[in-house]
Amino acid sequence: MKGRILVVMVLIFSFWLQLHADEKITFRYIDSTSYKLYVEQKWDSLSIIGKLAHKNGIDYYYLRMRLGTADFQREKYIAARTNFKKALVFDNHSISAKSYLYFSQLYSGNKTMAYRYSLNFTAKQKERFGVKIRTVENIGILGGYSFSDNYNKNGSIDLLTDDASLGKQLLMGNMVIGSFGFSLNFSPTVSLNGSINYENVEKRNRFQYILEKWDKQKVITGPNGSYRNDFRLKQEEAESTFDSFINQIEFYLNAKVQLDEGWSFNLFTNILYLNLTQYVNLEEFEYQIKAVDTSFVNYVAGINLQKDFGFFILDFTTTFSKLYSSNQFQAGISATYYPFGSHVFYGRTGATYFSQVGFDNIAEDRILFNQMLGFKLSKKTWLEGEFYSGNLNNVNIKQAAIVYNLPDKINYTLGLNLHIFVNQHLSVHLMYDYYSKSGYYNNNAGDDDELNEYITVYQTHNITGGLKWVF
């Protein structure tokens, strides 16, 4: 209660001073008041005085150290970094400012920036601050299941319309997901993230077709019961359905180089090995279906350039990929922001240009949009919500850690991520993702040389969970 009264008193007094004369906000007033609040550990009130000082052009080493300490004590590590950097501008030999800045970078979640900054320390300072860069930073496992209503919703659609003689449909079903990830440090400036991912996707191929056969009929021709056999052409509708799987293994690597002044760049790639069964129609009139097993390798490669400005991070990402029989190019920009200088609330907004050229040399361009918002629910729990819009087919996100390379169109996706940090080593991650998807089927109605394509709509629900261990 006393702290709240003091905050109100400081606000009223500061407002009164500005109404009467700015010149009354003097260095002496700011220095004595900020020092008193610092000694009494009135961090909120100290922050208010700091804003008043900056508005009146008052700035110096001890003020920045006090304000940085206030932010650090309130776990506003991102805001604290800014103040300690300013303090070092006034005194670049300050051991206190250097140590506080290192730990502010470390606790704000950007370990690579902290490790890079540790290059400024002497051996004794590293020992004093407990600077230790581990070769193996962390390991993690993740697993989950994707539920689809595609079979139930679209598995009994009549594929034949009008005078069509053949209809084909590919249905994507449920999916099993598994992943093992790791993070390594080769030096204070170079780190490597990687993962091995596995997906097993149910797949159903449907064929409906018209069979023609001669129907034998006995025709009576005379009064004595004589007869002859008459053969008439008869058409029957038939269907063949084949269930199989798509097995996919991904090898993902992302190397990061941390530079000075918040600059960094990443080089990354995702190599995808796919094994699947294709079903093809061999005989045009008899419609004999044959299964053909095939395996092939696809890839995504790209670069990300990032600049950390403190309260927001700006990054640019470009990727090139070859998925199935198409070539893709992506160029995106995004901004991650921390309006309160902490992880109490944060967000990321981004836009991506996507271009694809298929095996038939038909070009396709798209503009994609994504938005993420994160909230601190408790001392050790954060909740994030994500949204991606646009056709995500053959698109990669999160520096190619996720590749949407299944055949069907993804109209948009919504996700919720719950992060629970049990202790300094163990964290638990639970994710739910909803996908609105469009499948298709086709037939040769009207013209045997041209296929008519029809769109179907369905949904999938991904539920995944994982554990991460930080060494």
Secondary structure, DSSP 8 states (H G I E B T S, - for coil): -HHHHHHHHHHHHHHHHHHH-GGGS-HHHHHHHHHHHHHTT-HHHHHHHHHHHHHTT---HHHHHHHHHHHHHTT-HHHHHHHHHHHHHH-TT-HHHHHHHHHHHHHTT-HHHHHHHGGGS-HHHHHHHT----SEEEEEEEEEEEEE-HHHHHTT-----TT-SEEEEEEEEEEEEEEEEEEEESSSSEEEEEEEEEEEEEEEEEEEEEEEEEEEEEEE-STT--EEEEEEEEEEEEEEEEEEEEEEEEEEEEEEEE-GGGEEEEEEEEEEEEEEEEEEE--TTT--EEEEEEEEEEEEEEEEEEEE-SSEEEEEEEEEEEETTEEEEEEEEEEEE-TTSSSSEEEEEEEEEEEEE-TT--EEEEEEEEEEEEEEEETTEEEEEEEEES--TTEEETTTTEEE-SSSEEEEEEEEEEEEE-SSSEEEEEEEEEEEEEEEEEE-TT-TTS-EEEEEEEEEEEEEEEEEEE-
